[in-house]
Amino acid sequence: MKVNVSGNVVLAKYGKIYRGDIVENAYAEGAIGVLIYTDRKDYGGGGDAKWFPDDKWMPSSGVQVGSVYNGAGDPTTPGWPSSGLCERLSDDDAEKGGEVPLIPSLPISWADGDRILRSIDGQVANDDWQGGKDAPVYKVGPGPAILNLSYTGKQVITTIQNVIGIIEGVEEPDRYVILGNHRDAWTFGAVDPNSGTAALLEVAHRMWKLQEKGWKPRRTIIFCNWDAEEYGLIGSTEWVEENREMLASRAVAYMNVDIAVQGLGFYASATPQLDELLIKATKQVQDPDNSSQSIYQSWIRSSENPKIGRLGGGGSDYSAFVQHVGVPATDISYGEDYPVYHSMYDDFIWMKKFGDPKFHRHVAVTSIWGLVALQLADEEFLPFDYLSYANELQRSVEDLKIELSEKGIKLFPLFNSIKELRMAATKIANEIKVLQDRNVWASVSKNDHYKVRELNDRLMMAERAFTDREGLPGRTWYKHLIFAPSKHNDYGSKYFPGIDDAIEKAKSINTTDLWLAVQHEVWRVSRVIKHASLVLSGQLT
């Protein structure tokens, strides 16, 4: 709308993108401070809705707090572990990384946002930006209101504690199936993260009971309870950076539950080779809100095909595993977008009245999480499906082809590498089937054990091949070239993020050199897909 915000304080509402990106966008346009408010239309139920404790909606005085840091991990140790007597950047150098916010910001309530909005003049905002019933007409300013924003803060180095528990595997103790959830909360955190922490403790308790009955997992299971997630995924990121080489060579998969329960309906995100494993688990667990059907049956009734999202966004502790190391991962929850998120009203009373009155949804998430973990820990062959991965990449490139149809960008390297990945996925699936069929009728030989190990290593390491040591241009910590957060929304997921970033830049300036940079990113992605196909097929070229 061509509004000049330079030298002004910006008022923004929560809604579509990560709050840290709101602050970054305001800073890029010259703003000197930001207020982010919780709009009643989005979080207060709008109109005549009742608020907590009478209903689930955020009261007018409610404030959604949260970090506006755009990075992952300790900003003074970018890319290496923040432990002991380690090298640290100065505050000034940490700020130069572009991830630490450089202007003050403050979250405020809907009531305070409403009062400020009534004092702003200028153009009327678009219809879809307007508030709900009884809201003032939203105008974009600037002014004439004057606002005093005072900021008092300090930089602190302090100690955090991750809690790690291990059940050692019997046959493959050096292969790790990892479950994780964070422990820190902004206030009471009944939903975020304590519903997930309760589920993690229950999975551990159930596995302890299995051990009492004589069960021993084939592979090692690791339970991780992270600290300082709310400050920028610090606990998990620093642990991954400290153990990066070990995880790169030994981690089978990482399974995350941040918010276990926030309402109705099952939601899942994953790297694509784990989709079928998640679907299989939902077929084995009863729907907590309809005992006559499984979660899978209710899932397919709510959407024609079970929709599994992708873990490109940096919204939780799977980020370092997927985007920095290339470990296959999942993230599951019941419900989405609860209105008292990150506020003082996220407490046990809200959960008991609105989130999960009978706590059956907690049981359902715990059951799915545990079933997936057991499959990954105990199955002779890792239940990974790379054929579906290849098919999804094919669809994404078809979309890219439409977007770049008139730009002269050659996409044949991508199509060719995906074809090779599909062939490699088919090849390894056939190899596994041959071995499974043979072992049904004959005793397992020593050579078969070696072959099983080799096939599983190929399945485990293929995801690593989608990473590139140089990372994304301008975002080098993010190594995964297939999935990463959107450049302008840390919560959003992007396919082929390097290509996407290069296209955006080329469209804004439109020079030959920048379109050549797009072509370069196409080649980079095609190379990592080819590497993955070589790993899967077990070839040396």
N, C-alpha and C positions, 0 to 999 in steps of 0.2 A: 504493500500500500504506500510505499515511498515515504514512510514516516521516519524522521531523523531522531534517533534515540541518543545520539552522542551527547555526553555530559549530563545525562539524566539517569534517574533510577527507574528501572523497568519493573512493571507489575505483570507477572505471568501466572497462568493457572496450570495446575497439574493436569495431566491427561494423556497425551499421545507419546511423549518421548521421555527419556531419562532426565531427571532434574539437573544433573551435571552438564548435560548438553544444552539445556535452557540457559544456564549461566554462561557457558562458553560462547553460545550464539550472541548473547547480549554483550559480552565483552568484545567480541569481534566487530560489533556494530558501534563500539565506542561508549557503551553504558558504563556508569561508575558504581552501580549496585543493582541488586535484583531482589524483589520480593516474590515468593511463589505461594499462591493461596490455593485452598481446597474449595473448588466451586461446588455450590449446593446442587446444581443440576447433575453433576457427575457423581458426587459422593454423599450428598445429603438427601437423595431420593427425589429432589425437586418438589414443586407443588406443595401438597398438603401431607406429605409423608411424615411419619413420626420418627424421632431420632432415638438413638441408644440412651437409656436402657429399655425404652418401649418398643423399639424396632432396631433393625441391624444398621441403620444409617448413621453417618457421622454427624454429631451435633454441630450447631453453628459455631461453637467455640473450639471445635476440634482442630488440631494442627498435625499435619503429616510431616514428620521430620525425616532426615536422611542425608547421607553423604552426597556431596557434589564433586567429589574427586573423580576424575575421568580415567584413572589408571587402574592397575591391578597390583596389589602388594605394596610394600613400603616404598614411597617415592624417593627415599634417600639411598635405596639399594636396588636400582632398576636392573633386573636380570640376574642378580645373585642373592644368596640368602642373607637375611637380616638376623644374624645370630652371633652371639659372642662378640669378640673384638674384631669386627669386620670393617671393611672400607665403607665409608658413607659420603654421599654428596653433601655439600653445604645446602642450606635452605635456598639460597639464590640459584645454585645449580639445579636443584630439584625442581624449582619453578620453571627453569628454562626448558624442561622436558615437555612442557605444554599440557600436562595432565593435572597439575595443581591449579585450582582456580585463583585468578589474579585480582578479582574484585569481590567485595563482601556480598553475601546473600543471606536471606532469612526466610524460613517458612512461616506463614501466618494463616489464620483461620478464615473461614468463609465470611464471618461477621466483619472482620477487619478488612478483608478484601472488598466486601460490599461497600463499606464506608469510603474507601479510597476511590473505588470506581465511580461513585456519585460525585466526586470532586474533579473528575477528568473530563475535558471537552475535546473537540476536534471531530474528525470523521467518525461516522458510525461503523462499527466493526461488522464483518460479514454475518449473515444469518446464522451460520453454523457455529459461530463464535459466541453468540448471544447466550445469556443465562436463562434459567427456567422461570417459572411463575414467581411473581413479586420481585424479580431482580431488576435493577436499573437497566437502562439502555447502555450497552457497552460501547464506549467511545475510546479511540486509540491515543488521544493526546497529541503532543505533550501538554501537560499541565491543564489548567493554570495552578493546580494544587502544588504546594511545596511540602516535601516530606523529609524529615530528619531520620537518617539511618545511622545509628552508632554501632560500631563493631569492636568488640574486645575479645581477643583470642590469643593463644600461645602455641608455640610449636613444642611438642613433648615427645621424647623418646622413652617408651615404657615397655615393660615385659608383658607378653601375652602367653597363654598356655594352650597348646593343642593337647587333646587326650587321645591316645592311640591304643587300641586293643587288638590282639592277634590270636587267631586260631591257626596253628601251623598245619599245613597240608602234609599228607603222608607220602603220596607218590610224586608230587611235583611241588615241594615246599618253596621252590624259587619262582613260582608263578602266582601273582597276586590278584585277588578279586577284592576290590576296595569299595566300602560303603561309607558315605560321608554326610554329615549334617553340621550346621554351625550352632553354637550355643549362646552367643551374645545377642542381646535384644535392645531396642531403643528404650522401651519401657518395660511393661510386663511380658509382652511377647508370647501370649498364649497361642496365637496362630503362627507368627513368625518370630523365632524358629521352633518354639517349644513343642508344637504338634509334631514336628519332624524329629526333635530330640526324643520325645516319648516313643515314637516309632522305632528309632535306632536302638534304644534301650530294650524294647520288646523283641526286636529281631535277635539281638545278642542273647537275651534271656532264653528265647526258643532254641537257639543253637546250642546253648549250654545244656538245655534239657535233652537235646538230641545226643550230645556227647555223653551224658549220663547213661544213655541207652546203648552206647557203643559206637555211635556214628563218628567217623573221622573223614574230613573232607579230602578230596584228591589234591586240591590246590589250597594254598594259604588264603585265609580270609582276614582282611584288615578292616577294623572299625575306626573311623576318624571323626572326632568331635572337634570342630574348628572354632577358634577364637577370632574375634575382630573381623568377621565377615562384613559387618555393617560399615566398617571404615574403608572398604575397598578390597574385599576378598583377601585380607592380609594373611590370616592364619593358613589357609590352604595354599595360597600362592607361594609364600615363603617356604612351606614344607615341600612343595613340588620343586621349587628352585634348588633347595638343599639336597634333594634326592633325585634330581633330574635323570642322571645316567642310570641309576638303579631302576627307576620307573620306566624309562625308555626301553630297557632290556627285559623287564620282568612283569610289568602291569598288564593283566588281561583286559580289565575293564574297570571303570569307575561308575558307581551308582549313587546319584545324589538325591536326597530329599531335603529341601529347604523348608517350605511350608507343606506339611503333610495334608492338612485339612483346612479349608476356608469356606466350604459350602457344598453345593450339589455338583455332581458330574465328575467323571474321571478325565484327567488331562495328563498327557505324556509328551516328552521330547526326548530325542535320542540321535545318535549317529545312525545312519540308515541300516547298517548290517545287524542292528539289534531290534529292529521293528518287529519282526516275527516272534522273537523271544518275548517281548512285552505282550503282544497279542495272545500268545499261548498262555501266559500267566493270567491274563484277565478272563480267559475261558474257564479257569480253575477256581475262581474266587466269586463267591455270592455277592450280588449287588446289595450293598448295605441298606438301600432304600426300597428294595423290592425283592423279597426273598424267593420269588418264583423264577428268577432268572439270574444269569451270571452278569458280571460287570461288562463283559464283552457284548452280550445281547442288548443291554441298555445303551451301550456306547454306539453300536451300529444303528440303533433306532434314533439316536439324537443326530447322527450324521451318516450319510450313505456308506462311506468308508471310514473306518477309524482314522482320525486325523492325528498323526504324530508330528509334532513340531521338530524343528532343528535347533541344535545347541550352538547357534552362532552368537547369540547375545551374551553379554558378560554379566548377566544378572545374578549369578550364584557361583558356588564353589567348584562347579565342573569346568569353569573357564580355563584355569591353568592346565588341567589334565588334557582337555581337547585342543585348545588353541596354542598352547606353548609346547606340549610334548607330542600330541597326537595319540591319545589313549581313547578307545571307544568308550562311550558314556551314555547314561540315561538320567532323566530327571522326571519324577512323577509327583502328582498331587491330586487331591479331591477339591473341586471348585476352583474358581479363579476370580481375581479382582475384588476382594472383599473391601467394603467402604471405610473401615476403621484402620486400614493399613498404616503401620508405623506411627500410630498414635497411642495416647494413654488409655484409650478405650479397647485396645487389643488385650483383653484380660480374660480370666477364666469365666466370668459371668457371660461375656459376649459369646465365647465358645459354647458354653453350656446351653444358652438360649437360642443361638442362631447358627453357629458353625457346625456343631455336631451334637445335638441334644442327647443322643443315646451312645455316643462315642463308637458307633459301628463303623463309621467312615475311617476312623483311625485304625481299626482292626483290618479293614479292607486294604488300605495302603500298606500297612505292615506285612500283610499276607503276600501281596504282589511283590513287594521289595524282597522279602525272604525267598520266595519261589524263584525269582530271577537270579538271586545270588547263589542259591543251591544249584541251579542249572549250570551256571558259569563255573562253579567250584567243583562240581562232581561229574559232569558229562565227560565221557572219554574224548569226544571231539567237540571243540568249542562250537556252540550253536550260532555261528555267524553266517549271514546271508549277503554275500557281496554282489550277487546278481541283481538284487533289488537296488543296491547302491548304484550299480552301473546304469540301470534303467532310469533312476531318478536324475543322475547326471545328464543323461541323454535328453530328458524333458527340459532341464534347465538350459542346456545349450540351444535347444529349439527356440526357447523364449529369447535367448540372447541373439539368435539369428534374426528374429523379427526386429529387435531393437536396432541392430547394426546393418540392416539390409541395404542401406544407401550410403554407408560410410567406407566401403572398400576394405573392411577388415576381413581377413581370411580366417575362417573357423575350422578349416579341414584338419588342422593339428588336433583340435579338441575332439572332433568326431572320430578321427582315427585312433586316438589314445583310449577313448571310451569303448570303442569296438574291441581293442586289445584287452581292456579290463573285463569286458563281458566274457570273452573267450577264456581268460584266466580263471574267472569265477566259476565258469562251467567245468573247466578242467579239474579244479580242486574239489568241486562237489562230486564229480565222477570218481576221483581217486578215493575219497572218503567212503563212497558207497561200495566200491570194490572191496575195500578193507573190511567194512562192516559185514558185507555178505560172506566173505571168506571166514571171518571169525565166528559166524553163526554155526558153521559146520565143522570147524576145525579148532584145535587148541591154539591159543595165541603164542606165536613164536617170539623169540627175543628180537628178531628183526622187525616184527610188527610193532613192538613197543617203540623202537627207534623211529619207525615211520609215523606212528601216531604223534610223537613229539615233534617231528619235523613238519608235519601238516599243521599242527596247532600253532607252531611258531610262525608259519607263513600267514595264517589267519590273524594272529595277534599283531604281527608287525606291519601288515598292509596299511593300517590307518596311519602309522608313523610316516609312511612314504608320502602321504598327502601334505606333509610339512616341508618347509624350505628354510634352511638355516638363516637366510637373509631376512626372512619375514616379509610383511607387507610394507610397501613404500610409505615412509613416514610413520609407520606403526610396527617397528621391528620386533617388539615382544610377541606379537601375534604371528605365529609361524605357519598356521594352517591356511592353505590356499583355497580350500573348498568352502569352509564355513568360518565366519568371524562376525563380530558385532558390526552393525552399520556405522559408518564414519560419523554420522550425525545423530545416532541414537544407540547408546550402549545396550539398551534392552532389546534392540531389533537384531534379527539374523539376516545375513546376506550370503547368497550363493556367489562364489567366485569374487570375493571382496576386493581383491587387487584389480581385477578387470573393472568392477563396478566403480571403484574410486577413480581409475584412469578415465573411464567414460565421462564421469561427471566433470572432471577437470577439462577434458577436451571439448565438451559441449559448452562450457562457460567461456572458454577463450578461443577455441576452434582454430588451432594452428596445425600444420602438418606434423611437427615434432610431437605434439601431444597425442595425435591419432596414431603415430608410430609407437608411442608409449603404450597405448591400448593393445596394439598388436604384440608388443613385447610381453605384456601380462598374459595374453592368450597363450603364447608359447610357454611361459613359465608354468601355467596351470596344466597344459597338456603334458609337460615333462613329468610333473609329480604324479599325474594319473598313470602315465606309462610306467613310472617307477613302482607304483602300487601293483600294476598288473604283473611286472617282473617278480615282485616279492611273492604274490599269490601263486604264480605258476612255478616258482622255484627255479627260475632260469638265471643263468649268467650269460651276458651278451658280450 
